[in-house]
Amino acid sequence: MSDELSGFTIGVTADRRRDELASLLERRGARIVLAPALRIVPIADDTELRAATRACLETPPDIVMANTGIGMRGWLEAAEGWGLGEPLRAVLSGAYMVARGPKARGAIRAAGLQDQWSPDSESCEEVVAHLKAYGVAGKTVAMQLHGDRQPECSDALEAAGARVIEVPVYRWAPPTDPAPLHRLVDLISGRLVDAVTFTSAPAVSALLRAAGPSTDSVLEALRGDVLAACVGPVTAAPLRRHGIPVLAPARARLGAMVRTLVDELPQRAVNLKIAGHVLTLRGHAAVIDGELKPLAPAPMAVLRALASTPGRVLSRAALLRTLPRGADEHAVEMAVARLRAGLGTPGVIQTVVKRGYRLPVD
């Protein structure tokens, strides 16, 4: 058991691999908010996939662009179910196969096929640039889609003279229960999570759609207090277009993304020496002399305000501004009382009569 992320709260927007990601983070001490932004559903009526498969059999593609591991496996499994597994593999084995990332490459090789090239960036743009240099004029390109259509890729290939067969294997749909996603939106806006993880670009768009009128507040939080962590550059692209700094590993893997969070989040902790004690603020918790003290949002908000100007007295009116709207000065007194109880260490929160409260810095 590791505690590198103890005290930090992290939102998880993944669906298919949410349990795996949550487990990786929880093993390092993080508190998790599960809020799938999307779910992957197979195409209910597989006539489109069957038609695309027939088109590949009738006009064997010169080039195959494999975008995802789950998509390639799903395509081959569906073809097997229709009795077309061997003919499809035979056709694909004669094509120049491009795998957009390692998972797609793994699915290709697991099927007994061989890929010829893969981009460093795992981006569709780099694949298109490579294929245009390779030469696509007059050739047929089978593009296995990852969720939605990719008109920017197919249009660029068609403009270069290719005939594109789009192979739709699955599609994105809203979560069955949207409530956790709306709750995560509120937590981001309120700066009540320390980081949010994304494993697909469509999940970013889905979160912003769910934010609705709170979109600007969510974007502002992600530009500052709430860290956006993405599994790779493709996922990060829509956030970067909004001017959001993104944490992404060099290799697009869940484990690598978790390691980047382990490296980054503790650096955001605030360390102070108060009344003979070492006080650290980590996400939703305080650590006093090495002991973790989880705190509720209101007491934590008060502590963060006091820690932002250690030694300086903050009035009740100033602290009131850190609490949710509708609170009054009595709520400040209650939050301070709960903070003292939560810390369990006398003298850390000092009352200055008729003026307010402060942290007595050593």
C-alpha positions in Angstrom: 0.0 0.0 0.0 1.4 3.4 -1.0 0.3 6.8 0.2 1.8 9.1 -2.5 -1.7 10.4 -3.3 -3.2 10.4 0.2 -5.4 13.5 0.7 -6.0 14.0 -3.0 -9.4 13.6 -4.7 -9.4 12.5 -8.4 -12.3 12.3 -10.9 -12.3 9.4 -13.3 -14.3 9.9 -16.5 -13.5 6.6 -18.1 -16.1 3.9 -18.5 -14.6 0.7 -20.0 -11.4 0.7 -17.8 -12.7 2.8 -14.9 -12.2 0.0 -12.3 -8.7 -0.6 -13.4 -7.8 3.1 -13.3 -9.6 3.6 -10.0 -7.7 0.7 -8.5 -4.4 2.1 -9.6 -5.1 5.4 -8.0 -6.7 4.1 -4.8 -3.7 1.8 -4.2 -1.6 5.1 -4.0 -4.0 6.6 -1.5 -6.2 8.8 -3.6 -9.9 9.3 -3.1 -11.8 8.6 -6.3 -15.0 10.1 -7.8 -16.3 7.8 -10.5 -18.2 9.7 -13.2 -18.2 7.9 -16.7 -18.6 10.6 -19.3 -19.5 8.2 -22.1 -20.0 4.5 -22.6 -19.0 2.4 -25.6 -21.9 0.5 -27.2 -21.6 -1.9 -30.1 -23.6 -0.8 -33.2 -27.1 -2.1 -32.4 -27.8 -2.7 -36.1 -24.7 -4.1 -37.5 -25.7 -3.6 -41.2 -23.2 -0.7 -41.5 -20.3 -2.9 -40.2 -21.3 -5.8 -42.4 -21.6 -3.5 -45.4 -18.1 -2.1 -44.8 -16.8 -5.6 -44.4 -18.4 -6.7 -47.7 -16.9 -3.7 -49.4 -13.4 -4.7 -48.1 -13.9 -8.2 -49.4 -15.2 -7.0 -52.8 -12.5 -4.3 -53.2 -9.5 -5.4 -51.0 -8.0 -2.3 -49.4 -4.5 -1.4 -50.3 -4.1 0.3 -46.9 -5.7 -0.4 -43.5 -5.8 2.2 -40.7 -6.4 0.5 -37.3 -7.3 3.1 -34.7 -8.0 1.1 -31.6 -7.4 -2.4 -30.2 -11.1 -2.9 -29.1 -12.2 -1.8 -32.5 -10.0 -4.2 -34.5 -10.9 -7.1 -32.2 -14.6 -6.2 -32.5 -14.4 -6.1 -36.3 -12.6 -9.5 -36.6 -15.0 -11.1 -34.0 -18.1 -9.8 -35.8 -16.7 -11.1 -39.2 -16.1 -14.5 -37.5 -19.7 -14.6 -36.4 -20.8 -14.0 -40.0 -18.5 -16.7 -41.3 -16.3 -14.1 -42.9 -13.4 -14.3 -40.5 -10.9 -16.1 -42.7 -11.7 -14.2 -45.9 -11.4 -10.9 -44.0 -8.0 -11.9 -42.5 -6.8 -12.9 -45.9 -7.7 -9.5 -47.4 -6.2 -7.6 -44.5 -3.0 -9.6 -44.7 -2.4 -8.3 -48.2 -2.7 -4.6 -47.1 -0.3 -2.1 -45.8 -1.4 -1.9 -42.2 -0.9 1.2 -40.0 -1.6 0.9 -36.3 -2.4 4.3 -34.6 -1.1 3.0 -31.3 0.2 0.0 -29.3 -3.2 -1.4 -28.5 -4.3 -1.4 -32.2 -0.9 -3.0 -33.0 -1.4 -5.7 -30.3 -4.9 -6.5 -31.8 -3.4 -6.8 -35.3 -0.7 -9.2 -34.2 -3.0 -11.2 -32.0 -5.0 -11.9 -35.1 -2.0 -13.3 -36.9 -1.6 -10.2 -39.0 1.4 -7.8 -39.3 1.5 -4.0 -39.1 4.0 -2.0 -41.2 4.0 1.4 -39.4 2.9 3.2 -36.3 3.2 7.0 -35.4 5.1 8.2 -32.4 2.3 10.6 -31.5 -0.6 8.2 -31.9 -2.4 11.0 -33.7 -4.6 10.6 -36.8 -2.9 13.7 -38.2 0.5 12.0 -38.2 -1.0 8.9 -39.8 -2.6 10.9 -42.6 0.7 12.8 -43.2 2.5 9.4 -43.4 0.0 7.9 -45.8 0.0 10.9 -48.1 3.8 10.6 -48.2 3.5 6.9 -48.8 1.1 7.6 -51.7 -2.7 7.0 -51.6 -3.8 8.3 -55.0 -6.0 5.7 -56.7 -5.8 3.4 -53.6 -8.5 2.1 -51.3 -8.0 2.8 -47.5 -10.1 0.9 -44.9 -10.3 3.1 -41.8 -11.5 1.4 -38.6 -13.2 4.2 -36.7 -12.9 4.8 -33.0 -16.4 5.8 -32.0 -17.5 8.8 -34.1 -16.6 9.4 -37.7 -13.3 11.2 -38.4 -14.2 13.4 -41.3 -10.9 15.4 -40.9 -8.9 12.2 -41.6 -11.1 10.7 -44.3 -11.6 14.0 -46.1 -7.8 14.6 -46.2 -7.2 11.1 -47.6 -10.0 11.5 -50.2 -8.6 14.9 -51.2 -5.2 13.1 -51.8 -7.0 10.7 -54.2 -7.9 7.8 -52.0 -11.1 5.9 -51.8 -12.0 5.5 -48.1 -14.1 2.7 -46.6 -15.1 3.7 -43.1 -15.5 0.7 -40.7 -17.7 1.6 -37.8 -17.3 -1.0 -35.0 -18.7 0.8 -32.0 -20.1 4.2 -31.1 -20.1 6.5 -28.1 -23.3 7.0 -26.1 -24.2 9.1 -23.0 -23.8 7.3 -19.6 -26.7 5.2 -18.5 -26.9 7.4 -15.3 -25.8 11.0 -16.0 -26.0 12.0 -12.3 -22.3 11.2 -11.4 -21.1 13.2 -14.4 -23.2 16.3 -13.3 -21.9 15.9 -9.8 -18.3 15.8 -11.1 -19.0 19.0 -13.0 -20.1 20.7 -9.7 -17.0 19.3 -7.9 -14.7 20.7 -10.6 -16.5 24.1 -10.5 -16.2 24.2 -6.7 -12.5 23.1 -6.8 -13.5 20.1 -4.7 -11.4 17.7 -6.8 -7.7 18.0 -7.3 -7.5 16.3 -10.7 -9.7 14.8 -13.4 -8.5 12.0 -15.7 -9.5 11.5 -19.3 -8.8 8.4 -21.4 -10.5 9.6 -24.7 -11.0 12.8 -26.5 -14.8 12.3 -26.8 -15.0 12.1 -22.9 -13.6 15.7 -22.8 -16.4 16.9 -25.1 -19.0 15.0 -23.1 -17.9 16.5 -19.8 -18.1 20.0 -21.3 -21.5 19.3 -22.8 -22.7 18.1 -19.4 -21.4 21.3 -17.8 -23.9 23.4 -19.9 -24.1 26.9 -18.3 -21.2 26.0 -16.0 -18.8 25.4 -18.9 -16.9 28.6 -18.3 -16.5 27.8 -14.6 -15.3 24.3 -15.4 -12.7 25.6 -17.9 -11.5 28.2 -15.5 -11.0 25.6 -12.8 -9.1 23.3 -15.2 -6.9 26.2 -16.2 -5.8 26.6 -12.6 -6.7 24.7 -9.4 -7.9 21.4 -11.0 -5.3 19.3 -12.8 -6.4 17.7 -16.1 -4.6 14.4 -16.7 -4.9 12.7 -20.1 -3.7 9.2 -21.2 -2.1 10.7 -24.3 -1.8 13.5 -26.8 -4.9 12.6 -28.8 -7.0 12.7 -25.7 -5.4 16.0 -24.6 -6.0 17.8 -27.9 -9.5 19.2 -27.2 -8.4 20.5 -23.7 -5.4 22.2 -25.2 -7.6 23.9 -27.7 -9.4 25.5 -24.7 -6.0 26.7 -23.4 -6.0 24.2 -20.6 -2.5 22.9 -19.4 -2.6 19.1 -19.6 -0.6 16.5 -17.8 0.1 13.6 -20.2 2.7 10.8 -20.1 5.2 10.2 -22.9 3.6 6.8 -23.5 -0.2 6.5 -23.7 -0.8 4.0 -20.9 -3.0 4.1 -17.8 -0.1 3.2 -15.5 2.1 6.0 -17.0 -0.7 8.5 -16.5 -1.0 7.5 -12.8 2.8 7.9 -12.4 2.6 11.4 -13.8 -0.1 12.2 -11.2 2.1 10.7 -8.4 4.9 13.0 -9.5 2.8 16.2 -10.0 0.1 16.3 -7.3 2.3 16.1 -4.2 4.3 19.1 -5.6 1.1 21.2 -5.2 1.0 20.6 -1.5 1.5 23.6 0.8 4.0 23.1 3.7 4.1 25.3 6.8 5.5 25.3 10.3 2.8 26.3 12.7 3.0 26.5 16.5 5.7 24.0 16.6 4.0 21.6 14.2 4.6 20.7 10.5 1.4 21.3 8.6 0.9 20.2 5.0 -2.2 20.8 2.9 -2.9 18.0 0.4 -6.1 18.2 -1.5 -9.0 17.5 0.8 -6.8 16.8 3.8 -4.3 18.3 6.2 -1.2 16.4 7.4 0.0 17.4 10.9 3.4 16.0 12.0 2.9 13.1 9.4 -0.7 12.2 10.4 -3.3 12.5 7.7 -6.5 14.5 8.8 -9.3 14.4 6.2 -11.4 17.5 6.3 -14.9 18.5 5.0 -15.0 21.1 2.3 -15.9 24.1 4.6 -13.2 23.6 7.2 -10.7 22.8 4.4 -11.7 26.1 2.6 -11.0 28.0 5.8 -7.7 26.3 6.3 -6.6 27.0 2.7 -7.5 30.7 3.1 -5.5 31.0 6.3 -2.6 29.1 4.8 -2.6 31.5 1.8 -1.4 34.3 4.1 0.2 32.5 7.0 0.5 34.6 10.1 -1.9 37.2 8.9 -5.3 37.7 10.6 -8.3 37.0 8.3 -11.6 38.5 9.5 -14.9 36.5 9.5 -16.0 38.5 6.5 -12.9 37.5 4.6 -13.3 33.8 5.5 -17.0 34.0 4.6 -16.1 34.6 1.0 -14.4 31.2 0.9 -17.6 29.4 1.9 -20.5 28.4 -0.3 -23.0 31.2 -1.2 -25.7 31.7 1.4 -23.4 31.1 4.4 -23.2 33.7 7.2 -20.7 34.6 9.8 -22.1 31.9 12.1 -21.1 29.4 9.4 -17.6 30.7 9.6 -17.5 30.0 13.3 -18.9 26.5 12.8 -16.3 25.8 10.0 -13.5 27.0 12.3 -14.8 24.8 15.2 -15.0 21.8 12.8 -11.5 22.6 11.5 -10.1 22.6 15.1 -11.8 19.4 15.9 -10.6 17.8 12.6 -7.0 18.8 13.2 -7.1 17.7 16.8 -4.0 19.8 17.6 -4.4 22.8 20.0 -2.9 26.2 19.0 -2.8 25.6 15.2 -5.8 27.9 14.6 -5.5 31.0 16.7 -8.3 33.4 17.5 -7.5 37.1 17.5 -10.2 38.8 19.6 -12.5 41.1 17.6 -10.3 40.6 14.5 -10.6 37.0 13.3 -8.3 34.0 12.9 -4.8 33.2 11.8 -2.2 30.5 11.6 0.7 31.3 14.1 3.7 30.7 11.9 6.9 29.7 13.6 
